[in-house]
Structure formats: structure tokens, C-alpha cells
Amino acid sequence: MTGIVRNRATAKYVAAVILFGSNGVVASQIAMSSYDIVFTRTLIGALFLSAVFIASRARPTFWRDKRQFAFLLISGVAMGASWLFLFEAYVQVGVSVAILGYYCGPVIVMMLAPLVFRERLTLASVIGFVAVIIGMLCVNGQALALEGISPGLVFAILAAATYAVMVICNKKATGITGLENPMWQLIAAFGTVALFLLFRRGLAIDVPPGSWLPVLVLGLLNTGVGCYLYFSSIGAMQAQSVAILGYLEPLSALFFAAVFLGETLTPLQMVGAALILGGTVAGELLRLRTVAGHAASQSARSAP
């Protein structure tokens, strides 16, 4: 039964990161600043999940464990901060370098997993990560070499650090599940972004008429539904799997950019994309084989 739950969670997680991978394409159709885009997506996403939660007549459970609720709120604040840092990095250094820095986040999660979650660092996970990191360097390494260390890259690394805080704190809030988990996440993220904008330049937001459709798609589908799938799944997954499979997001972003925006990949970037996909799939399959072998060994030992 545990395996079925974990496989279902993995499928939901993969669907979420592929949805997130389309964020860049959807956002490119919105004639607004990056901060305004983050503000509207968190607002619409939070309202959407809150409405669904109320309509489902679900009962909140956050008050039962204030410590876990605190972890959930910290995770939401980290998510809002991470999106702010990432979109600022997009503006300053472009998507390629920003993504390269941002996706140090899963590496941080994987390295901390043995300490924070007492997970064993498997050889399969390490091999998968090495392949993925080499792939990311192939895809974005040239841009990094041209730009070097810049304030924009610093923002991307800060986005990675807050991403790691988001994942770790969310996995600590295991008792708050279902719709309630992503609902509080998005409410906290929206509060974070709103406070940032309030102190920066006020909360006046102007959505151009031609941008309403992509704004709603980004807020309702990519953020509301995407965050539900994401945060309702990672609690049932190992942190190392969350980290490895998370690299499907930049890979899908490259694919969507090529198909919908006409961006082309160099041969080296194609090799990098293959390494990202291969490392992701191989790392997860090897991990599942290791877990299955360990379970079979334990069963054989306990047999009379």
C-alpha cells in the first residue's frame, strides 16, 4: 500500500513540475512586471484554493499541531521569497543563467536529506544527480561563462536557498495534508509578496486587457492546481526523489520554449537535455529497484 501511495504521489509531483515548466511561456504573454506577475499569481492561486477548500466543506486541522503549522507558514514565506528572487534574476541575467543558479536548490535538498530526514544517500541518487548537473551545465554553462558572477546570479542562488527551505519545511508539516496544505502555503506566499510590494512601491496593480487570460491561466492552473499537486505529493516522497524529479521542470521549460516560443537548442544543449532526462529517470528507477530489493530482503529474513 505504501508503494501505491508513493507512486501516486510521484505521478502528481511530475504533473506539477511539468505545469511549472510552462510558467515561462505563459508569463511571456503577460505585459506586466515580474513582481506584479508573482503578486497576481499568488493572489489568484490563494483565492482559488481557499474557495475550493471552503466549497468542499473540509475542516481545517492546522490548529492541532502549531509546530507543524509554523513549518508550513515558513515554507510558504520561503516559496514567495523564492519566486521574487527568481523573477528578479530573470530580469537581470535572463532565464538560462537564472535557472542554472535556481536549480542548485534540489542539490541542497539532497545533500541535507541525510541530516534532516535521516534518509540514506544512495549511489543511485548520486549518479542521477551527477548526470543531471552535467546536463544543466551543458544547457546553461555557456551563458554562465559569458555572464560570470553577477547580482542577478546571486538572486538566482538566493532563490535556490529559499527553494530548499520551502521543500524541507513543507516535509516537516506532515500532519497538514490535502487541500489545506497548499492553501496555507499560497496564503503565506501571497502575504510575503504583498508585504514586499507594499514597502517597495505600493500594491496598485494594473492588468492590461490583453493579459487577463494568461494571468488567469497562470494563477488558476499553473499556481492553484500546480501547487495542490506539488504540495500534496512531496510529503509522501523521499527528499532525494523530490530533488531528482524536480529537474523535469527546467527540462520541460526548454521543451515548451522551443515549441511555443520558437527558441532553438544547440547540439550541446540537446545533449544536456538528454542527460537531465536520463539522469532523472535512471536515478529514480535505480532508487525504486534498491527499495524493492531491500523490501524483498527484509521479507525473506522475516519468513519462517
N, C-alpha and C positions, 0 to 999 in steps of 0.2 A: 504493500500500500504506500509506503514511504517513497518507493521508486516512482510510482504512478504520479503522486503529488509533485515530486521533484521534476519529472518530465513535463507535466502540465505547466508548472511554473516556468520552466526553461522556454517552452513554446510561447508563453505570454511575454516573457522578457525579450525574446528575439523579435517578436512583433513590435514591441515598444521601441527598441533601439533602431529598427528599420524606419518606423514612423519618425523618430527623432532625426534620422539621417536625411529626411526630406525637408527639415526645417529651413535649410539654406535656400532651397528652391522656392518654398512658399514665401519666405521673408523677402526674397528678391523682387516679389511682386507688390511689396508694400512700400509706399512712398512716405516713410516716416524714419525718424532717427532710431538708432539701435536701442537706446534706453526706452523710448516710447513703445517700441515693439515688445520689449521684455515686460514693460508695465502692463500693456493691454493683454498679452498672452497669459500672464499670471492672474490678472483680474478676471478674464473670461473663464479661464480654466477653474479657478477657485469657485466662482459663482455656479458654473456648470456642475461640478462635483457636489457642491453643497445642495443644489436643487435636487439632484438625483438621490442624494443621501436622505433628504427630507421626504421626497416622494416615495422612497422605498420603506418609509416608516421604521428605519433602523434606529436602534437605540445607541447613543454614544457610550463608549466604555473607557474613555481616556482618564476619567476621574478615579478609576480603580487602582491605577499604578501611576502616581505622579512622577516617579523617576523615569519610567518609560516614555511618558508624555513629554517630559523635558527633553529626552533624547530626540523625540520626533520633531519637536519645535526647533531644536538646534539643527537638525537635518534640513528642515525647511528653510531656515535662515541661510544655511550653507548653500542650498540649491539656488536661492535668489541671488546671493552674492556671486556664485559661480557663473550664472548666466550674465550678470552685469560685467564681470571681468572678461568673460569670453567674447561678448559682443563688442566691448571696447577694444579687445585685441583684434577682432575682425577689422575694425575701422582703422587701426594704427598700422598693422602689418599684413593684413589680408588673411584669407581663410587658410591657406596652406601652412604658414608658419604658426598661426594661432592654433590650428588643430594639432600640429606636432607637439606644441607645448601642453595643450589641454589633455592630450591622451597619455601624458605621464601619470594622470590620476589613477587609472587602473593598475599601473605598476606599483604605485604607493599602496593601494589596497591589497594587492597580492603580497607585497613584502611585509605588511603589517598583520596579515591574516593569522600567521602562526602565533603572534604575540597577543593579538586582541581576541581572536576567536578560537584559539588553540587548534587551528587546522594544520594538518601535516602538509608541508610544502613538498608536493610530489614532483618527480622528474618529468612527468607528462606536462604539468603546468609550466615548468621552467622551459622545456623545449618549445611548447606552444608560444610562450611569451617571447622567447628569443627570435623565433620566426616572425612574429607579429611586429616586434620592434624594428627588425631589419627591414620588413616591408614598409613600415611607416617612414623610415629613413630614406628608402628608395623613392617613395611617393613625394616626400616633402623636404628631403635633405638638401637639394639644390637651393630651394628658397631660403632655408636656414643659413646656408653658406653665404648667400648674397646679402641677407639682411643682418646676420650676426646677432649678438645680444642687444636688445633694444627695449625701451619701455613697453612696447606692445608685447614682446615675448615675455616680459616679466608679468604682464597682466594675464597672459595665457597660462603661465606656471601657477599664478595665484588661483586661476580658475581650476587647475588640476588639483591643487591642495584642498580647495573647498569642495571639489567633487569627492575626494577621498573622505573628507569629514562627513559629507552627506550620506554616502553609502554605509560607512561604519556606524554612524549614529542611527540610521534607519534600521539596520540589522540588530541594533541593541533594543529597539522597540518592538519586540516580537509579540507582545500581548495585544497590540492595537493593529487589527487586520481589516481586510475587506476595503470598502469604500472609505471608511473613516481614516485610514492611514494616509492615502494620497490627498484626501480633502484637507486635513490639517497641514500636510506638507505644503500644499499650494497656498493655503491661507497665510502660513508663516512666510513663504517666499514672496507673496504679494505685499505683505506688510513691510518686509525688508526693502523691496524695490520702491514702494511708495514713500517710505521714510527717506531713502536716498534721494529720490527726485524732489521731495518736499524741501530738503535742506539745500539741494543743488540749484533748483530754479523754479520750484512750484509744481503743482500737479495738473496744470492745464494741458490737455491732450487734444490735438486736432487730427481726426482721421479723415483723410481725403475721400471723397465719394467712391473713387475707383479702387480704393484699398479695403473696403469693408468686407468683401468676400474672402480674400486671403487672410485678413485679420481674424475672421470668424473660424476659418479652417484651422489656422494656427492655434487659436485659443481653445476651440471645442475639441477638434480631433487630435492634433499633434500634442497639445498640452493636457487637456482634460482626460481624454481616453488614453493617450500615451502614458501619462503619469499614473493612471489607475493600473494599467497593465504592468508598468515598471515596478511600482512600489508594492503591489500586491503579490509580486513574484519573487523579489530578491530575498525576502525573509526565509523562503523555503529553499534557497540555493546556497551553495558554498561561495564564500567571498572570492575564491580563485576563479570559479566559473563565471561569476558576475564580471570579474575583471577581464577575462579572456573574451567572452562573448560580447562584451561592450565594444570591442574593436570592430564589430559589424556595423556600428554606427558610422564611423568615418568611411568605411568601405562603401556602404550604401549611399553616403553623401556624394562620393566620387561618381558612382553609377548614375544617380539622379541628375547630377550636374552635367554629365556627358549626354544623357538622353534628352533632358528638358531645357538645358541652357546652352547646349552645343559646345561645351568645353571638351577639349580633347586631351587624351593621356599620352605621354611619351612612352616609348618602349620600356624604359626603366620604371616608370610609374605603373605600367601594366604588370611588370614582374613584381613590384611591391604589392600591388593589389592581390595578386595570386598568393604571395607569401602571407598576407594578412588573412585571407580566407582560409588558406591551407593550414596556417598555424592555429587559427581559431577552431576549425573543425577537428584537426588532429589532436590538439590539446584537450578538447572536451571528450572526444571519443576514447582517447587513452585514459583519461580520468575515469570515465564510466566503466571501462574494462578493468581498471585497477580496483574500483569499488566493488564490481561484481565478483572479481576473483577473491577479494578479501571476505565478502559475504559468504561465498561458497566454502572458503577455507574454515570460517567460523562455524558454518553449519555442519561441516564434516567433523570438526572437533567435538561438537556437542552431541553428535549422533551416538546412540548406544552401541 
